[in-house]
Every structure is written in structure tokens, then in C-alpha cells.
Amino acid sequence: MAIKIRFIHPEELAAFRHTQFVSMGLNHRQDDLDRVRKTFEVDRAIAAFDGSTLVGTLGCASLTLQMPGNHQCMLAGTTTVAVLPTHRRQGIMHKMLIKHFEDAREQDKPVAGLWASQTPVYGRFGYGVAAYQNELSIPAERLEFTGPKSDLEVCFIDAEKAKTILPEVYNKCIPHIPGTNSRSPNWWTYRRLQDSDASPFLYLIVKQQGEVSGYAQFTRTSVWQKAALTTKLPFPS
């Protein structure tokens, strides 16, 4: 049977998410749909159907992209790209991306972009590397404190204050960092500030001359490691 590519209907979101998660080897939580509807553009979601079976997914996030020279343009954020293992190597992803690009042109979005797990996959469709992401782990014994900065104040804030302060700091930085994307209020509430499965988020802010200039958002994992300690006891003289 021929594969049909089309936008999904709102009532098909659960099937869309199920296909996406099965394709990516992830667990799908049915109770997560209400949160997803607040940030996911269902009317821009594209799916591939084999008969009545949803076998491929592709979503679009409408974003504003910061350009050099303090200019901005609309960005079609490519997301949730997945095809069931039973239907790969049949050109389904290619067909969904073509429809995604056609929709982006109709919406006056001249650029499409995504965070890709594998660059070669999307390079075939005209995407190019814009930035790299790295993780760095440094053993604690290799570090030392340089001392506090006298003009900086660091303090914890609660989650309620973070909802206001973090977006304000982020928005101030956007004009100075080409490639930065806009974030809607719902994106902050239900994506960036939504507690992870590990532990509730903690928030730190940095103040310089009374003005917030930066923040840290992080979780902690408690791991107790036993260490063997020895000492030499002095003998009485």
C-alpha cells in the first residue's frame, strides 16, 4: 500500500507520540499529553500513514532566530522526526521533510533547523552544522577555588521567582548571540522549567551591582561513596 503523508488531526496526537517514542526506543507516558499540547504545534505536525497505521512523525516548532547584526527571521524548528523500524529505508523521512519544507515556505519561514543526533542524516536534505555541543567532566582533584569576586553576589531562588527571572535574563542575551531561538511563556513553563525525573530543579542567580546577570538551573543526584581513611598514630615518647 502507498504511504500517505499529511498533517495530523488533533485527536491523532496520542498515536503520533506513540509512534515517535516506539521509533526512538523511549517510554511513552499517556498522562504527558496535556503538557505536550501546551507547547507542541499539533496543526504543523506531519505524519506518514500506511493505510490507517501511523508509521512516521515530524513536527515543527515556529521560532524566531537571532541573526548577526541584531536581525531576526522566522525559523521552522524541525523536531520529533521518527519512522517505525518496520518502515525504514522506504523514503518516508524524505517525503515528510519535503512536506515540512513546503509548509515552511508557505508560512514565510526561510530557515529550518534542529538539534541533530547524527549530522550525516540531515546533511542529505540541505542542513548544515551551525554549532557543536560538548560535555566536559573534570575530576575534582584537578580544580581549585580562585576566591570570590567582590562585585558578584550569588544566591538561590525558588521555582516561582525563576519563572520570571530566567526568561528576563535569557531575553537580554538574545540580541548578542546569533543563532539563539526565542522561547514562548509556555515553552518556559512546560519545557525549560518542568521538573525532570531525577529531582526538582534548583536555581542560582548571579547579581552584579544589584542587577541579575546570569543564572544556573540544575538537578542533584545523591550518591554515597565510602572512602577508606588511614592515619599514623604517634607513639608516646
C-alpha positions as CSV (number, residue, x, y, z in Angstrom):
1,M,0.0,0.0,0.0
2,A,1.2,3.5,-0.8
3,I,2.4,5.7,2.0
4,K,0.4,8.8,2.6
5,I,1.9,12.0,4.0
6,R,-0.4,14.5,5.7
7,F,-0.9,16.8,8.7
8,I,-2.4,15.0,11.7
9,H,-5.8,15.8,13.3
10,P,-5.8,16.8,17.0
11,E,-7.3,13.5,18.1
12,E,-4.3,11.7,16.5
13,L,-1.7,13.3,18.8
14,A,-1.6,10.2,21.1
15,A,-0.9,7.9,18.1
16,F,1.7,10.4,16.8
17,R,3.5,10.4,20.2
18,H,3.3,6.6,20.5
19,T,4.9,6.1,17.1
20,Q,7.6,8.7,17.8
21,F,8.6,7.0,21.1
22,V,8.5,3.5,19.8
23,S,10.7,4.5,16.9
24,M,13.2,6.2,19.3
25,G,13.2,3.4,21.8
26,L,11.7,5.5,24.5
27,N,8.9,5.0,27.0
28,H,5.6,6.9,26.2
29,R,3.6,8.3,29.1
30,Q,-0.1,8.8,28.2
31,D,-0.5,11.3,31.1
32,D,2.1,13.6,29.4
33,L,-0.3,14.6,26.5
34,D,-1.8,17.6,28.3
35,R,1.6,19.1,28.8
36,V,2.6,18.4,25.3
37,R,-0.4,20.1,23.8
38,K,0.7,23.4,25.5
39,T,4.0,23.5,23.6
40,F,3.6,21.3,20.6
41,E,2.1,22.7,17.4
42,V,-0.4,20.0,16.5
43,D,-1.6,21.8,13.4
44,R,2.0,21.7,12.0
45,A,2.7,18.0,12.8
46,I,3.2,15.8,9.8
47,A,2.7,12.0,9.8
48,A,3.2,9.1,7.4
49,F,0.4,6.6,7.2
50,D,0.5,3.0,5.9
51,G,-3.2,2.6,5.4
52,S,-4.7,3.6,8.8
53,T,-1.4,2.9,10.7
54,L,0.7,5.9,11.7
55,V,4.3,4.9,10.8
56,G,6.3,8.2,10.7
57,T,6.3,11.5,12.6
58,L,7.7,15.0,12.0
59,G,6.9,18.2,14.0
60,C,7.6,21.9,13.5
61,A,8.2,24.5,16.2
62,S,7.7,28.1,15.0
63,L,10.6,30.1,16.4
64,T,12.3,33.4,16.0
65,L,16.0,33.0,15.1
66,Q,18.5,35.7,16.1
67,M,20.7,36.7,13.1
68,P,24.0,38.7,13.0
69,G,23.5,42.5,13.1
70,N,20.6,42.2,15.5
71,H,18.3,41.0,12.8
72,Q,15.7,38.2,13.2
73,C,13.9,35.8,11.0
74,M,11.3,33.1,11.4
75,L,12.7,29.5,11.9
76,A,10.9,26.2,11.2
77,G,12.2,24.1,14.0
78,T,12.4,20.5,12.8
79,T,11.5,18.1,15.6
80,T,10.2,14.6,16.5
81,V,11.5,13.1,13.3
82,A,10.9,9.3,13.5
83,V,10.0,6.3,11.4
84,L,9.0,2.9,12.8
85,P,11.7,0.2,12.3
86,T,9.2,-1.8,10.2
87,H,9.1,1.0,7.6
88,R,12.6,2.3,7.3
89,R,14.6,2.6,4.1
90,Q,11.5,3.4,2.1
91,G,12.0,7.1,1.7
92,I,9.4,8.0,4.3
93,M,11.5,10.5,6.1
94,H,12.4,12.2,2.8
95,K,8.8,12.6,1.9
96,M,7.9,14.1,5.4
97,L,10.8,16.6,5.1
98,I,9.7,17.7,1.7
99,K,6.2,18.4,3.0
100,H,7.8,20.2,6.1
101,F,9.9,22.4,3.8
102,E,6.8,23.2,1.6
103,D,4.9,24.2,4.7
104,A,7.7,26.3,6.0
105,R,7.8,28.3,2.7
106,E,4.0,28.8,2.9
107,Q,4.5,30.1,6.5
108,D,7.3,32.6,5.3
109,K,9.9,30.7,7.3
110,P,13.2,30.9,5.2
111,V,15.2,28.7,7.5
112,A,14.8,25.3,9.1
113,G,16.9,23.9,11.9
114,L,17.2,21.3,14.6
115,W,19.4,19.7,17.2
116,A,20.6,16.6,15.4
117,S,21.9,13.4,16.9
118,Q,23.7,12.5,13.7
119,T,24.8,15.1,11.2
120,P,25.1,12.9,8.1
121,V,21.4,12.0,8.4
122,Y,20.2,15.6,7.8
123,G,23.1,16.7,5.6
124,R,21.4,14.9,2.8
125,F,18.5,17.3,3.0
126,G,20.4,20.6,3.0
127,Y,21.0,21.0,6.7
128,G,24.5,22.1,7.8
129,V,26.3,22.2,11.1
130,A,25.7,25.5,12.9
131,A,27.1,24.7,16.3
132,Y,28.6,21.8,18.2
133,Q,27.5,20.6,21.7
134,N,30.1,19.2,24.1
135,E,30.1,17.8,27.6
136,L,33.2,18.2,29.8
137,S,33.9,16.3,33.0
138,I,36.8,17.5,35.2
139,P,38.0,15.4,38.3
140,A,37.5,17.4,41.5
141,E,41.2,17.0,42.4
142,R,42.2,18.9,39.3
143,L,40.3,22.0,40.4
144,E,40.9,24.7,42.9
145,F,39.0,27.8,44.0
146,T,40.2,31.1,42.8
147,G,38.4,33.1,45.5
148,P,35.1,35.0,45.5
149,K,34.6,38.0,43.1
150,S,34.0,41.0,45.3
151,D,31.4,42.6,42.9
152,L,29.3,39.5,42.4
153,E,26.5,38.1,44.6
154,V,25.3,34.5,44.1
155,C,22.1,33.3,45.7
156,F,19.4,30.6,45.4
157,I,15.9,31.5,44.3
158,D,12.8,29.4,44.4
159,A,10.9,28.0,41.3
160,E,8.3,30.7,41.4
161,K,10.9,33.5,41.1
162,A,12.7,31.5,38.4
163,K,9.6,31.7,36.2
164,T,10.1,35.5,36.0
165,I,13.9,36.0,36.4
166,L,15.2,33.3,34.0
167,P,13.2,34.5,30.9
168,E,14.2,38.1,31.6
169,V,17.9,37.2,31.6
170,Y,17.6,35.0,28.6
171,N,15.8,37.6,26.5
172,K,18.5,40.2,27.3
173,C,21.2,37.8,25.9
174,I,19.4,37.0,22.7
175,P,20.5,40.1,20.7
176,H,24.1,39.4,21.5
177,I,24.2,35.7,20.5
178,P,23.4,34.9,16.8
179,G,21.6,31.6,16.4
180,T,19.7,31.9,19.6
181,N,16.0,30.9,19.5
182,S,13.0,32.6,21.1
183,R,11.1,30.9,23.9
184,S,7.4,31.4,24.5
185,P,5.9,31.6,28.0
186,N,4.5,28.1,27.6
187,W,7.9,26.8,26.5
188,W,9.5,28.1,29.7
189,T,6.7,26.7,31.9
190,Y,6.3,23.3,30.4
191,R,9.7,22.6,28.9
192,R,12.6,24.5,30.4
193,L,11.2,24.8,33.9
194,Q,9.4,21.5,34.1
195,D,11.0,19.3,36.8
196,S,13.0,16.3,35.5
197,D,12.6,12.7,36.6
198,A,15.8,13.0,38.5
199,S,14.9,15.6,41.1
200,P,13.3,19.0,41.3
201,F,15.3,21.8,39.7
202,L,17.4,24.2,41.8
203,Y,18.1,27.7,40.7
204,L,21.1,30.1,41.3
205,I,21.3,33.7,40.1
206,V,24.3,36.0,39.9
207,K,23.9,39.7,40.6
208,Q,26.4,42.3,39.6
209,Q,25.9,45.8,41.0
210,G,22.4,44.7,42.1
211,E,21.3,43.5,38.6
212,V,20.9,39.8,37.7
213,S,23.5,39.0,35.0
214,G,23.3,35.2,34.9
215,Y,21.7,32.0,36.3
216,A,22.2,28.3,36.7
217,Q,19.5,25.7,36.6
218,F,20.5,22.2,37.7
219,T,19.5,19.0,39.5
220,R,21.4,16.9,42.0
221,T,21.8,13.1,42.4
222,S,22.9,11.9,45.9
223,V,25.5,9.1,45.7
224,W,27.2,8.0,49.0
225,Q,30.6,6.6,48.4
226,K,32.6,5.0,51.2
227,A,36.2,6.0,51.5
228,A,38.9,4.2,53.4
229,L,40.8,6.6,55.6
230,T,44.0,5.8,57.5
231,T,46.3,7.8,59.7
232,K,49.6,7.2,61.5
233,L,49.2,7.5,65.3
234,P,52.2,9.0,67.0
235,F,53.8,6.8,69.6
236,P,54.4,8.3,73.1
237,S,58.0,9.3,73.6
